[in-house]
Amino acid sequence: MKTELLYRLASMSREDYQIQGYRFGSGIPRVAIVAGMRGSEAQGLYVAAKLVQYLKENEQAIASGSEILVIPSVNPYSLNTVRRLWPLDHTDINRMFPGYAQGETTQRIAAAVMAAVQDYELGVNLTSTPHPGKHVVHARIHRLGTDSVQTAEAFGLPFVHEHEANPQETGSLNYNWQIWNTRAVSLAGGRGFEIDEDQVLELFHGVLRFLVVHGVLPNSAVPGEAGSSQSRPSRVVQDKDICVVPTPRAGIFSTRCRPGDLVQAGEVLAEILDPHLGEVRSEICSPIAGTAFYVYRAPLVYEKMIAFMIV
Amino acid sequence: MIEDIVDLELPVAERLVIRRNRLQNPSQSSAIKSEGIKRPPRIAVVTGVHGDELEGQYVCALIAQKIQAEFGRLRGIVDIYPAVNPLGIDAIERSIPYLELDMNRYFAGEQERNDSYIAHLTDLVTESLVGADLVIDIHASNIYLREIPQIRMDRNTAERLLPLARMMNVDFIWIHEAITVLKSTLAHTLNARNTPTLVVEMGVGMRITPVFCHDLVQGIFRVMTHLGIWDDPEPPPVKTPIECNEGEVSYINSPAAGLFLPDVEHWIGVEQGELLGRIVQPLTGEVVSEIRSPGAGTVFTLREYPVVMEGSLLARVFTAAPERTP
């Protein structure tokens, strides 16, 4: 393992901002894994840390001529202050790609990350969505590359979400990686600022499976089911396949539904309660049968927020 | 007439209401109809999409006061939207509180979305504005940068918008290239729907600069006169703005971290190499960097918030005008 300082910036009052990278193996840049781009992405940070630990212990197993780079935390400044966005100006590093080395601070950071990861054949970003609820673990790709679905299926996660980039997402690492011919996949799951140990393991094993499928690690290097080069089938969903269930009222949000639960058409998934009188203001029913892809998770909810996404 | 454009339930004993004040003189409107014009001309002044921008609040108040004081001159419709992001204004937060998302990146543009809550807000605001003869979307920079009164537009809209922008009594018009992320702004969305929309940037976040507000109000009444909304046989003169194209702007980003202490006034002519400010390290007092102008020109953007890091924008200098401006 080679530890490398990829970027450093001075601050007036804090210790220097630093991006650290961990390199394994040598030769062709095969896989770059990037996490912790927002302060809410501690789950991705945790998964990346487990990968660093694993690769450090199993470095000799990496296919010869292959190099892996892991950046567990692009954004220690936000992680350490528990803020989603860059503390000084509230910008989102993951909307600043491809970056600009002479530009604003977060554009410079994005440019430094891009320079470090743009020559890799495969790119994985452990990321999150801005929704205040919890997702099932899934691989997310933009419809740019022709073989991106196949790349994403190698994780063996239950879902691959083929998502059409909106104008802001053209500034994401994933989008720009693909413009520079890296086959890029974002892995998302859970809820910002939280860690779900089961999802951490699912993501960790998913990345190991991905490395095996792409010939970067041999089957034998990975114990158990994760080492199988037989990809587990993922269900590929597009934006139009996601049934968005909005809240008809505001109030206390009460649900027992969890991401990944199978639900029936017409099943009551949640109640919205009057916060003074305790009465049920509204029941939220699933319009279709399927799997809960996303479940709103906060004590109070506004009217017309996304309560569930069912696929 | 106060109208609710958006009325949504909030969780605890409150509603989220986005309001507009429609100012219309019924007798004048019927006079217009009798002249065979189908509908009275309409202008809308929109502000507060970003909760930390207050300059537009004062502009709205001044417009409402002037119209009420001289009501007989009103011939069309003036719609005032002071608070498109009311929770943000209350919480002193630029974005939409709770979701931490910039509302001005969630207008429809030309794309369909399923972010139901924000899309609901932005779609209703958009629909209430479509069809106006002119929409003026007033922004007040942010808390970091002070801007001279200026109108910004995408090159693709310049042909239609420039003649209107020139009447607005601003100092500066900045015509820039089309930018992908701006496709989901209110202004882009409305311009794409054939509703001419001008974006005004002026002043600084969380503050009011009265002189800028008074100047802009004069420009808004001038354009209202042009559109037949305000009756003024002798409208007061307006400033001739500097028109600036991409490539005529130098961006000065900080080379170091520290406190930025400007040595020049905002909206002033500078020579090449002139000292614009210094970056000071408070722990030692050391001047870690002297910031000098890359060319002769006019400082139209100047850093207001003192703390900077490497990359923080310190100033923008318009480098095409050779003469010093007032």
Interface residues (C-beta under 8 A of the other chain):
Chain A: L9 A10 S11 M12 S13 Y17 R84 L85 L88 D89 H90 R95 Q102 G103 E104 T105 T106 Q107 R108 P130 P132 N166 P167 Q168 T170 G171 D239 I242 V244 P246 R249 A250 G251 I252 P275 H276 L300 V301 Y302 E303 K304 M305 I306
Chain B: L8 E9 L10 P11 V12 A13 L16 R94 S95 Y98 L99 E100 L101 R105 G109 Q111 R113 N114 D115 S116 Y117 H120 Y144 T180 V181 L182 K183 S184 Y251 N253 A256 A257 G258 L259 Q281 P282 V307 V308 M309 E310 G311 S312 L313
